[in-house]
Amino acid sequence: MNNKEDAGLKLKENVEEEAAISGLPGISEPAKTAREELRYRFKLSIKNLNAWFGKKKALQDVSLDIIENSVTAFIGPSGCGKTTLIRCLNRMHEMTPGASASGKVIMDGMDIYNEKIDPVTIKRRIGMVFQKPNPFPTMSIYDNVAAGLKLNGIKDKKLIDYIVRESLEGAVLWDEVKDELAKPGMGLSGGQQQRLCIARALAMQPEILLMDEPTSALDPIASSKIEELVYNLKRDLTVVIVTHNMQQAARVSDYTAFMYLGELIEFGETKQIFENPRKELTERYISGKFG
Amino acid sequence: MQQAKIDKITLIRELQKTMERKSSRKRKIDKLVTVLAIAGVCLAIIPLGSILFEVIKNGASAISIEFLIERPGALASGKGGIAPAIQGTLITVGLGSIIAAPIGVLAGIYLSEFAGTGPFPHAVRFFNDVLTGLPSIVLGIVGYIVVVLSLGSFSVWAGAFALSIIMIPIVVRVTEESLKVVPNSIREAGYSLGISKWKITIFITLKSALSGVLTGIVLGISRIAGETAPLIMTILGTSLFFTSFNEPVDALPLRIWRLASQPYESAHSQGWGAALILILIVMSFSIALRLLAMRRGYKVSSVM
């Protein structure tokens, strides 16, 4: 996405197409120039999403739009549903026994909750990084990154080599591991393992990367490396990050959604949320009065 | 305020004193438990060690090249060897485990990864446990009725059939348990890459649990290699070499039993020798598998 001008033309077409397919209003705010439209292209539109664990409701009618090539952060106190929400975005939520979800999540005009859509293929386009680093225990560093490609039927060795290197570079891990690609992934430090997991997700060339508290198990230095990385990733893809660390949300994200008790309380530009929240609840959470 | 502070200090001192007293008692209990644990280990090792010692002492003298490569001679002569029994054990146990290992592993995969909760998997688990506890002679009779009577002859097939039924529940149980230990986050990582469930199960989950699964298979093979009762009713035993899968064949446990029930000293000595060979075969198999696994980077826990 180096040439913004070119991309802009293409994107504008997409927006119209998308609106036609899904009946979305596209850009609803009035009087936007084409250039502004570009800034506001929605990658994911969440519509009336509800989620349950058994009979317990975990998400209450959440609707929000995630803007392409941006970082969106979900914040809120423990148990507010931010992790459930992010896990609904690649249909990972329903893998938990007893869990279910209803509503729409529209990616590029396509509802990923449509019955005709295979949840497996969705996950190839929407990558995920988890709270605790979880590299595949029996695999080398190289195989960890290549696993997604190999197990999805890619056999071209040269292509895999290329993508492994590119992904490790994308996750800022290449320089640290380039001489020990055959060593087990579990031998790396926690921060390196998490970056390996990011590389593993990037290797699938996802359009969206979901990160569920990716730094909560890491020390501050390893965390800041991941934050830097997240900031750079948005040039090529759309990032959604769950964090319980408000400073982190303020540092890395462009947009912030504040959630409380399964409901979306407020969503807006990060700057606005942190400096000038509209809702009292948000203000109280941001200023540390509860949470 | 002042009063409260002093109170708190005395309170803390009091608490510390009590805990100090308690902890000296705890240290004594710690020591006692350690001693008991070591004593338990010793008690468990003594019979094992004495059996090994006895077998080596009595059996080593019987072993010679002739003993390993020849057919049994006349019973009282002390001549001849146990080659047909070695051959028969390798063939019958080999065939039995070739049947049992894949079935057991697949059933274990089903129970751990696909079954979920419900009456059917619950029943499978229950009957699997019952099968583990069945006396092996019963399985011998089953082998006799199902295979021997229908094929019309004692045979390797019948023996392998009976042995595999003994081995399957062991492999099922251990496979299920070792797959369940694989953290769910590993499976989720696989799902998040858009990999299909069966590929995750085989190439990621099973691979992560491979050391446990191999341990289960080794455990099963060691168990069936020593079985005698089901073999009497299925392969019968003979002093001839293996000719066909439809004919009776000899096996080491059978040969040991036959030699031991003779009144002759020389036969007893050969029996000890055969027992030693059986132990060595099982042991070397277990070690070989572990070395192989270690070379590929897996850990196999000890079963011998």
Interface residues (C-beta under 8 A of the other chain):
Chain A: N90 M92 M95 P97 V120 T121 I122 K123 R124 R125 G127 M128 F130 K132 N134 P135 F136 P137 T138 A147 G148 L151 N152 P184 C197 R200 A201 M204
Chain B: G116 T117 P183 S185 I186 E188 A189 G190 Y191 S192 L193 G194 I195 S196 K199 I200 F203 I204 K207 S208 L210 G297 Y298
